[in-house]
Amino acid sequence: MQDDPKQLLRDCISISWLRPENGLAIASPIYRSYPVQPRKGEISADFACGDGTTSFVRSGGRFGKSYDLYMGAIKNLTQKEIIEKGIDVFNYCDKNYKCDITKRPDAKFTYGTDHKKALLQKAEALDFYDHLIESNLTDPAPFDVKLDYAYCNSLYWTDSSVAVKHIVNAVRPGGRVIFEVWTPYVFDYDFHKLYSSIGGKWCDILNRNRYDCYIGVKTEQEWTKLFEANKLKVKEIRSLTPEPEMSFWNYGLRPIYPVLQKMADALTTEFRAEIKEEWVDIWTELLLPLLVQPDAFWPSKKNIRPQFVLERK
């Protein structure tokens, strides 16, 4: 049974409350996608799992109100530092990091891989992966056993052709694979492209280096060709991000996040919880129409973020 969309959105915004657009970006694929959770008894792998939070939630896991991503972020950075030094504020884990888990998925992933050690340390706190391995997507799969199921939503970060080859080689014939990718339509939202006459600094503040990592992007047709060349049969293609959602996410609260982080950190535990509750209520009401009826804003014509449901031949 599908989650109530309002409660789903509320849960996801609570996780990413200082960046509510990211809460919507977590909720939307759950609402629209083919299920990505591993099945009981499967040998499965979540490639480039990061801190595991997104896969955990998309597999049915839920967190309590006291948990959010920003408790495990690097503190006291300025917007200028983040842009100029290309800092990933979430690539950090201190000894006090913990998760307030209220519901666990029905099954775990056998393996989780990522190239950032700090993110794997966070993923370990979820107890959602039997084995966590530090590995790049362009490395051969770091295990000998053949997989029943492989999932990856990060092919765009790297040489996607090499990554697909290695992942597929780790899957048994008849096994299932789910890839969630980006198409070049994502570059339509680059502020340097949208407002080239305004100037670089303004665009840099809004973009905040995010396009530096979109190096493996392909068209939907190119993705299909790549997957078929690697012995994958396309079973289904879904669109995970409607254009109105993408437009809202593109602006979002990215430019003011560092200041919001500092203000939140300055609050007492009790007052932070009170403010967060009210904040999440407001943003849930504002963003719910974007989740459940995006076409009321304008119809989507582009598949910006396709989900490919595949079978290994």
C-alpha positions as CSV (number, residue, x, y, z in Angstrom):
1,M,0.0,0.0,0.0
2,Q,1.4,3.4,-1.0
3,D,2.2,5.9,1.7
4,D,-0.3,8.7,2.3
5,P,1.4,11.5,0.2
6,K,1.0,14.2,2.8
7,Q,2.6,12.0,5.6
8,L,5.3,10.9,3.1
9,L,6.2,14.4,2.2
10,R,6.2,15.5,5.9
11,D,8.5,12.6,6.8
12,C,10.9,13.5,4.0
13,I,10.9,17.2,4.7
14,S,11.7,16.5,8.4
15,I,14.8,14.7,7.3
16,S,16.0,17.6,5.2
17,W,14.2,20.5,6.9
18,L,16.7,23.2,6.2
19,R,16.5,22.4,2.5
20,P,12.8,21.5,2.1
21,E,13.3,21.3,-1.7
22,N,15.5,18.3,-1.0
23,G,12.7,16.7,1.1
24,L,10.5,17.0,-1.9
25,A,13.2,15.4,-4.0
26,I,13.3,12.5,-1.6
27,A,9.5,12.1,-1.5
28,S,8.9,12.4,-5.2
29,P,10.7,9.3,-6.4
30,I,9.0,7.3,-3.6
31,Y,5.6,8.6,-4.9
32,R,6.4,8.0,-8.6
33,S,9.0,5.2,-8.9
34,Y,9.1,1.5,-9.3
35,P,10.0,0.2,-5.8
36,V,13.7,0.1,-5.2
37,Q,13.8,-1.8,-1.9
38,P,15.7,-5.2,-1.8
39,R,13.6,-8.3,-1.5
40,K,14.0,-10.8,1.3
41,G,16.6,-13.4,0.4
42,E,18.1,-11.5,-2.5
43,I,21.8,-10.9,-2.8
44,S,21.7,-7.1,-3.4
45,A,23.9,-4.1,-3.7
46,D,23.3,-0.4,-3.4
47,F,26.1,1.2,-5.5
48,A,27.2,4.7,-4.4
49,C,24.9,4.4,-1.4
50,G,26.3,7.6,0.3
51,D,25.1,7.8,3.9
52,G,22.3,5.3,3.1
53,T,19.5,7.7,4.1
54,T,17.8,8.0,0.8
55,S,17.8,4.3,0.0
56,F,16.7,3.5,3.6
57,V,13.6,5.8,3.3
58,R,12.8,4.7,-0.2
59,S,12.8,1.1,1.1
60,G,10.2,1.9,3.8
61,G,12.4,3.1,6.6
62,R,11.4,6.1,8.7
63,F,13.1,8.4,11.2
64,G,11.8,10.1,14.4
65,K,11.4,13.8,14.6
66,S,14.7,14.3,16.4
67,Y,16.7,13.1,13.4
68,D,17.8,15.2,10.4
69,L,20.7,15.3,8.0
70,Y,22.0,18.5,9.3
71,M,23.0,17.1,12.7
72,G,25.7,15.2,10.8
73,A,26.9,18.1,8.6
74,I,30.1,20.2,8.8
75,K,29.3,23.3,11.0
76,N,30.1,27.0,10.7
77,L,30.8,27.3,7.0
78,T,30.0,30.3,4.9
79,Q,28.4,30.3,1.5
80,K,31.7,31.7,0.1
81,E,33.7,28.8,1.6
82,I,31.4,26.2,0.2
83,I,31.5,27.6,-3.3
84,E,35.2,28.4,-3.5
85,K,36.5,25.2,-1.9
86,G,33.8,22.9,-3.3
87,I,33.0,21.5,0.1
88,D,30.5,18.7,0.6
89,V,29.1,19.6,4.0
90,F,27.7,16.1,4.5
91,N,31.1,14.3,4.0
92,Y,31.7,14.3,7.7
93,C,30.9,12.0,10.6
94,D,31.7,12.6,14.2
95,K,31.7,10.0,17.0
96,N,28.3,11.2,18.3
97,Y,26.4,10.6,15.1
98,K,23.3,8.4,15.5
99,C,20.0,7.8,13.9
100,D,16.5,8.0,15.5
101,I,14.8,5.1,13.6
102,T,11.1,4.5,14.1
103,K,10.5,2.0,11.3
104,R,12.9,-0.3,9.5
105,P,12.6,-1.7,5.9
106,D,11.5,-5.3,5.6
107,A,14.9,-6.3,4.1
108,K,18.5,-5.1,4.0
109,F,20.9,-4.6,1.2
110,T,23.6,-7.2,1.2
111,Y,26.2,-4.6,0.1
112,G,26.6,-0.9,0.1
113,T,29.5,0.8,-1.7
114,D,30.7,4.4,-1.8
115,H,34.0,6.2,-2.3
116,K,33.6,8.5,0.8
117,K,34.6,6.9,4.1
118,A,32.7,9.4,6.2
119,L,29.4,8.6,4.4
120,L,29.9,4.9,4.9
121,Q,30.4,5.5,8.6
122,K,27.0,7.2,8.7
123,A,25.5,4.4,6.7
124,E,26.8,1.9,9.2
125,A,24.6,3.6,11.9
126,L,21.5,2.6,9.9
127,D,22.2,-1.1,10.1
128,F,20.6,-1.4,6.7
129,Y,23.6,-3.0,4.9
130,D,25.2,-6.3,5.8
131,H,28.5,-5.2,4.3
132,L,29.8,-1.6,3.6
133,I,32.8,-1.3,1.2
134,E,34.8,1.8,0.2
135,S,34.9,1.7,-3.6
136,N,34.5,3.9,-6.7
137,L,31.8,3.2,-9.3
138,T,34.5,2.9,-12.0
139,D,36.2,0.1,-10.0
140,P,35.2,-3.5,-10.7
141,A,32.5,-4.6,-8.2
142,P,34.3,-5.3,-4.9
143,F,32.8,-8.7,-4.3
144,D,32.9,-12.1,-6.0
145,V,29.3,-13.3,-5.5
146,K,26.8,-12.7,-8.3
147,L,24.0,-10.3,-7.4
148,D,20.2,-10.9,-7.7
149,Y,19.6,-7.2,-7.6
150,A,21.7,-4.0,-8.2
151,Y,20.6,-0.5,-7.6
152,C,22.4,2.8,-8.4
153,N,21.1,6.4,-8.6
154,S,24.5,8.0,-9.1
155,L,25.8,7.0,-12.5
156,Y,25.9,10.7,-13.5
157,W,28.8,11.3,-11.0
158,T,31.3,9.4,-13.0
159,D,32.2,7.7,-16.3
160,S,28.8,6.1,-16.6
161,S,29.8,3.7,-19.4
162,V,32.6,2.1,-17.3
163,A,30.4,2.1,-14.1
164,V,27.5,0.3,-15.9
165,K,29.8,-2.3,-17.3
166,H,31.2,-3.2,-13.8
167,I,27.8,-3.2,-12.1
168,V,26.2,-5.4,-14.8
169,N,29.1,-7.8,-14.6
170,A,28.3,-8.4,-11.0
171,V,24.7,-9.4,-11.7
172,R,23.6,-12.9,-12.5
173,P,21.6,-13.6,-15.7
174,G,17.9,-13.0,-14.9
175,G,18.8,-10.6,-12.1
176,R,17.2,-7.2,-11.8
177,V,18.9,-3.8,-12.1
178,I,17.5,-0.4,-11.4
179,F,19.3,2.7,-12.5
180,E,18.1,6.3,-11.9
181,V,19.9,8.7,-14.1
182,W,19.8,12.3,-15.4
183,T,19.4,13.5,-19.0
184,P,20.8,16.7,-20.5
185,Y,17.5,18.4,-19.7
186,V,19.0,18.9,-16.2
187,F,21.4,21.5,-17.7
188,D,18.4,23.6,-18.7
189,Y,18.3,24.6,-15.1
190,D,21.9,25.8,-14.9
191,F,21.6,29.5,-13.9
192,H,24.6,30.4,-16.2
193,K,22.4,29.2,-19.0
194,L,19.1,30.6,-17.8
195,Y,20.5,34.1,-17.0
196,S,23.8,34.4,-18.8
197,S,23.6,38.2,-19.0
198,I,23.3,38.7,-15.2
199,G,26.9,37.7,-14.3
200,G,28.9,34.8,-12.9
201,K,28.7,35.6,-9.2
202,W,24.9,35.6,-9.0
203,C,24.7,32.4,-10.9
204,D,27.5,30.7,-8.9
205,I,25.6,31.4,-5.6
206,L,22.5,29.7,-6.9
207,N,24.3,26.8,-8.7
208,R,26.8,26.2,-5.8
209,N,29.0,23.9,-7.9
210,R,26.4,21.3,-8.4
211,Y,27.0,20.8,-12.1
212,D,30.7,20.0,-11.5
213,C,29.6,16.4,-10.8
214,Y,27.2,15.9,-13.7
215,I,29.8,14.3,-15.9
216,G,28.1,11.1,-16.9
217,V,24.8,12.5,-18.2
218,K,23.2,11.0,-21.4
219,T,20.0,11.3,-23.3
220,E,17.3,8.8,-22.6
221,Q,18.0,7.2,-25.9
222,E,21.8,7.0,-25.1
223,W,21.1,5.5,-21.8
224,T,18.9,2.8,-23.4
225,K,21.6,2.1,-26.0
226,L,24.2,1.8,-23.2
227,F,22.1,-0.5,-21.1
228,E,21.2,-2.8,-24.0
229,A,24.9,-3.0,-25.1
230,N,25.6,-4.3,-21.6
231,K,23.2,-7.2,-21.7
232,L,20.3,-5.4,-20.0
233,K,16.7,-5.6,-21.1
234,V,14.6,-2.5,-20.5
235,K,11.4,-3.5,-18.7
236,E,10.1,-0.1,-17.8
237,I,11.1,3.6,-17.8
238,R,9.5,6.1,-15.4
239,S,9.9,9.8,-14.9
240,L,10.9,10.7,-11.4
241,T,11.0,14.5,-11.4
242,P,8.2,16.6,-13.1
243,E,9.3,19.9,-14.5
244,P,7.5,22.0,-11.9
245,E,9.2,20.2,-9.1
246,M,12.6,20.6,-10.8
247,S,12.0,24.3,-11.2
248,F,11.2,24.7,-7.5
249,W,14.2,22.6,-6.5
250,N,16.5,24.7,-8.7
251,Y,15.9,27.8,-6.6
252,G,15.1,26.3,-3.2
253,L,17.0,27.4,-0.1
254,R,20.5,26.4,-1.3
255,P,22.0,30.0,-1.1
256,I,20.9,30.6,2.5
257,Y,21.4,27.1,3.8
258,P,24.7,27.9,5.6
259,V,23.0,30.7,7.6
260,L,20.0,28.5,8.4
261,Q,22.5,25.8,9.7
262,K,24.1,28.3,12.0
263,M,20.8,29.6,13.3
264,A,19.5,26.0,13.9
265,D,22.8,25.1,15.7
266,A,22.4,28.0,18.1
267,L,19.0,26.9,19.3
268,T,18.4,24.8,22.4
269,T,17.3,21.2,21.8
270,E,13.7,22.0,22.9
271,F,13.4,25.2,20.9
272,R,15.0,23.6,17.8
273,A,12.3,20.8,17.9
274,E,9.5,23.4,18.3
275,I,10.8,25.5,15.4
276,K,11.4,22.5,13.2
277,E,7.8,21.2,13.8
278,E,6.3,24.5,12.7
279,W,8.7,24.8,9.8
280,V,7.9,21.3,8.5
281,D,4.2,21.9,8.8
282,I,4.4,25.0,6.6
283,W,6.6,23.5,4.0
284,T,4.5,20.3,3.8
285,E,1.4,22.4,2.9
286,L,3.3,24.5,0.4
287,L,5.0,21.6,-1.4
288,L,2.2,19.0,-1.4
289,P,0.5,20.3,-4.6
290,L,3.9,20.0,-6.4
291,L,4.1,16.3,-5.3
292,V,0.5,15.2,-6.0
293,Q,-0.6,17.5,-8.9
294,P,2.5,19.0,-10.6
295,D,0.6,19.4,-13.9
296,A,-1.7,22.0,-12.2
297,F,1.4,24.3,-12.4
298,W,2.3,23.3,-16.0
299,P,2.5,20.0,-17.9
300,S,5.8,18.2,-18.0
301,K,7.2,17.5,-21.4
302,K,10.8,16.4,-20.6
303,N,12.0,13.3,-18.8
304,I,14.7,15.0,-16.7
305,R,15.4,12.1,-14.4
306,P,14.4,8.7,-15.8
307,Q,14.2,5.5,-13.8
308,F,15.2,2.4,-15.8
309,V,13.9,-0.9,-14.5
310,L,16.1,-3.6,-16.2
311,E,16.7,-7.3,-16.4
312,R,20.1,-8.9,-16.9
313,K,20.0,-11.1,-20.0
